[in-house]
Every structure is written in structure tokens, then in C-alpha cells.
Amino acid sequence: MGLSFWQIAIVVLLFVLLFGRGKISDLMGDVAKGIKSFKKGLSEEDTDVAAPEEPKIIEQKTETAVNDKKPKKSKS
């Protein structure tokens, strides 16, 4: 059993009477601002992801290179 035109009209009429036209338009304006802010946040996040940083190169030192740099003990 579906909703008829009269049932929908009564629900809309009660909604307008309870909340008033001013509150409904304010609510819709706030929803629109929220959607715009959300879309702006998504677009800002996409620009950060699109430009990744250059990878850092880590050089691996061999044991011989480390041993060469050790200070030699002097005989005194």
C-alpha cells in the first residue's frame, strides 16, 4: 500500500506548521553550506595526495667503510 497524494500533503502541511517557513529555509541554507564545506575539504585533500614528496634515499654503509672511519689507536 503506497502513500497517496493527500497523506503526503498532510505530512508536509504539519511539517511547515511545526517548523515554520523561516526555520526550514535556514535549515536548507545550513545544509548547503555544509555540503560546500565538505566538497572544499575533499578537493583540498586531493591536491595533497596528488603531489607526493620525493622519496628519501638512504645509503647503506658497509662494514669496511665503517671500520675505515674508526680512529686508530696510537702507541704511546
C-alpha positions as CSV (number, residue, x, y, z in Angstrom):
1,M,0.0,0.0,0.0
2,G,1.6,3.2,-1.1
3,L,1.2,6.8,0.1
4,S,-1.5,8.8,-1.5
5,F,-1.2,12.5,-2.5
6,W,-3.4,13.5,0.5
7,Q,-1.2,11.7,3.0
8,I,1.9,13.4,1.7
9,A,0.2,16.8,1.6
10,I,-0.9,16.4,5.3
11,V,2.6,15.5,6.4
12,V,4.1,18.5,4.5
13,L,1.5,20.8,5.9
14,L,2.2,19.6,9.5
15,F,5.9,20.0,8.9
16,V,5.5,23.6,7.7
17,L,3.2,24.4,10.6
18,L,5.5,23.0,13.2
19,F,8.8,24.4,12.0
20,G,7.7,27.4,10.0
21,R,8.9,28.6,6.6
22,G,11.8,30.6,8.1
23,K,13.3,27.7,10.0
24,I,13.1,25.4,7.0
25,S,14.9,27.9,4.8
26,D,17.5,28.5,7.4
27,L,18.0,24.7,7.8
28,M,18.4,24.3,4.0
29,G,20.9,27.1,3.9
30,D,22.9,25.5,6.7
31,V,22.8,22.1,4.8
32,A,24.0,23.8,1.6
33,K,26.9,25.5,3.5
34,G,27.8,22.1,5.0
35,I,27.9,20.4,1.6
36,K,30.0,23.2,0.1
37,S,32.5,22.9,3.0
38,F,32.6,19.2,2.6
39,K,33.4,19.4,-1.1
40,K,36.0,22.0,-0.5
41,G,37.7,19.8,2.1
42,L,37.7,16.9,-0.3
43,S,39.3,18.9,-3.1
44,E,42.0,20.2,-0.7
45,E,42.8,16.7,0.3
46,D,43.1,15.5,-3.3
47,T,45.7,18.1,-4.0
48,D,47.8,16.9,-1.1
49,V,47.6,13.3,-2.3
50,A,48.3,14.2,-5.9
51,A,51.7,15.7,-5.2
52,P,53.7,13.2,-3.1
53,E,57.1,14.2,-1.7
54,E,60.3,12.9,-3.3
55,P,61.4,9.6,-1.7
56,K,64.4,9.9,0.6
57,I,67.5,8.0,-0.4
58,I,69.2,6.1,2.4
59,E,72.7,5.0,1.7
60,Q,73.7,1.7,3.3
61,K,77.2,1.7,4.8
62,T,79.3,-1.4,4.6
63,E,81.3,-2.7,7.4
64,T,84.6,-1.9,5.7
65,A,83.5,1.8,5.3
66,V,82.6,1.9,9.0
67,N,85.9,0.3,10.0
68,D,87.9,2.7,7.9
69,K,86.5,5.7,9.8
70,K,87.3,4.4,13.2
71,P,90.2,6.3,14.8
72,K,93.4,4.4,15.1
73,K,94.9,4.0,18.5
74,S,98.4,5.4,18.8
75,K,101.1,3.6,20.6
76,S,102.4,5.8,23.4
